[in-house]
Amino acid sequence: QVQLVESGGGLVQAGGSLRLSCAASGRPFSMYTMGWFRQTPGKEREFVASINESGGRTYYADSVKGRFTISRDNVKNTVYLQMNSLKPEDTAVYYCAAYYGSGRNYYTRASYNYWGQGTQVTVSS
């Protein structure tokens, strides 16, 4: 079992930056693949970024590639999402997620066993 708590959301102007954090507690953090997803009202929760257990491999949705960076600190039990060059279409509730084990698709919502409560990001034009 792992508990996830996101922070760092807020209101920012287009072109600005935010850094989201997700603090984990419970089982050893380094055992888990971590991901960020986002959701807007009336839409499916969509994949944003993922990072493997060691932090050596990262993956991004095409819509955020080159603007967002996922990273993790396995000593602080925290995963980050640095968001630069934000656009109004990035406005959403952002969720941190985790799963343990291999053979899963990192971009699929169903792969993740644990979820945070979400943090709102609003980008104004």
C-alpha positions as CSV (number, residue, x, y, z in Angstrom):
1,Q,0.0,0.0,0.0
2,V,1.2,3.5,-0.8
3,Q,-0.4,6.9,-0.1
4,L,0.1,9.8,-2.5
5,V,-0.3,13.5,-1.8
6,E,0.0,16.1,-4.6
7,S,0.9,19.7,-4.2
8,G,2.0,22.7,-6.2
9,G,-1.0,23.4,-8.3
10,G,-2.4,26.9,-8.9
11,L,-3.2,29.6,-11.3
12,V,-0.6,30.8,-13.8
13,Q,-0.5,32.8,-17.0
14,A,0.1,31.2,-20.3
15,G,3.8,30.8,-20.9
16,G,4.5,30.4,-17.2
17,S,5.7,27.5,-15.2
18,L,4.6,25.4,-12.3
19,R,6.2,22.4,-10.5
20,L,4.0,19.7,-9.1
21,S,5.1,17.5,-6.3
22,C,3.8,14.1,-5.2
23,A,4.9,12.8,-1.8
24,A,4.6,9.1,-1.2
25,S,4.4,7.1,2.0
26,G,4.0,3.4,2.7
27,R,6.0,0.8,0.9
28,P,9.4,1.6,-0.4
29,F,9.0,4.3,-3.0
30,S,11.7,3.0,-5.2
31,M,9.7,-0.1,-6.0
32,Y,7.0,1.8,-7.9
33,T,6.6,3.2,-11.4
34,M,5.2,6.7,-11.1
35,G,3.0,8.6,-13.4
36,W,1.1,11.9,-13.8
37,F,-2.3,12.0,-15.4
38,R,-4.7,14.9,-15.9
39,Q,-8.5,15.3,-16.3
40,T,-10.9,18.0,-17.3
41,P,-14.6,17.9,-16.7
42,G,-16.4,15.6,-19.1
43,K,-13.2,14.0,-20.4
44,E,-11.3,10.9,-19.7
45,R,-8.3,11.0,-17.4
46,E,-5.3,11.2,-19.8
47,F,-1.7,10.2,-19.5
48,V,0.9,13.0,-19.1
49,A,4.2,11.5,-18.1
50,S,5.7,8.4,-16.4
51,I,9.0,7.5,-14.8
52,N,10.4,4.1,-14.0
53,E,11.5,2.9,-10.6
54,S,15.1,4.1,-10.8
55,G,14.3,7.3,-12.7
56,G,16.4,6.2,-15.7
57,R,13.5,6.1,-18.1
58,T,10.8,8.7,-18.7
59,Y,7.9,8.8,-21.1
60,Y,5.6,11.7,-22.1
61,A,2.4,12.4,-24.0
62,D,3.0,14.1,-27.3
63,S,1.0,17.1,-26.1
64,V,3.6,17.9,-23.3
65,K,6.8,16.6,-24.8
66,G,9.5,19.3,-24.7
67,R,7.6,21.4,-22.1
68,F,7.1,19.0,-19.1
69,T,9.7,17.1,-17.2
70,I,9.1,14.3,-14.8
71,S,11.7,13.4,-12.2
72,R,11.9,11.6,-8.9
73,D,13.9,11.6,-5.7
74,N,13.9,8.1,-4.1
75,V,15.4,9.5,-0.9
76,K,12.7,12.1,-0.4
77,N,10.0,9.7,-1.7
78,T,8.8,12.3,-4.1
79,V,8.0,12.6,-7.8
80,Y,7.9,15.9,-9.6
81,L,6.4,17.3,-12.7
82,Q,8.1,20.5,-13.9
83,M,5.7,22.3,-16.3
84,N,7.1,25.0,-18.6
85,S,5.6,27.0,-21.4
86,L,2.1,26.3,-20.0
87,K,-0.9,26.7,-22.3
88,P,-4.6,27.2,-21.5
89,E,-5.2,23.7,-22.7
90,D,-3.0,22.4,-19.9
91,T,-5.7,23.4,-17.5
92,A,-6.9,20.3,-15.6
93,V,-6.8,18.5,-12.3
94,Y,-3.4,16.7,-12.2
95,Y,-3.2,13.3,-10.5
96,C,-0.1,11.4,-9.3
97,A,-0.3,7.6,-9.6
98,A,1.8,4.6,-8.9
99,Y,2.1,0.9,-9.7
100,Y,4.3,-2.0,-8.8
101,G,5.5,-4.7,-11.1
102,S,6.4,-5.2,-14.7
103,G,4.5,-6.1,-17.8
104,R,2.1,-3.1,-17.6
105,N,1.6,-0.2,-20.0
106,Y,2.9,3.0,-18.3
107,Y,0.4,5.1,-20.3
108,T,-2.7,3.2,-19.3
109,R,-4.8,4.4,-16.4
110,A,-5.8,0.9,-15.5
111,S,-2.1,-0.1,-14.9
112,Y,-1.9,2.2,-11.8
113,N,-3.1,0.9,-8.4
114,Y,-2.7,4.0,-6.3
115,W,-3.8,7.5,-6.9
116,G,-3.5,10.9,-5.2
117,Q,-6.4,13.2,-4.6
118,G,-5.4,15.6,-7.4
119,T,-4.3,19.2,-7.6
120,Q,-5.8,21.9,-9.8
121,V,-3.8,23.6,-12.5
122,T,-5.3,26.6,-14.2
123,V,-3.6,28.4,-17.1
124,S,-5.1,31.7,-18.0
125,S,-4.7,33.2,-21.5
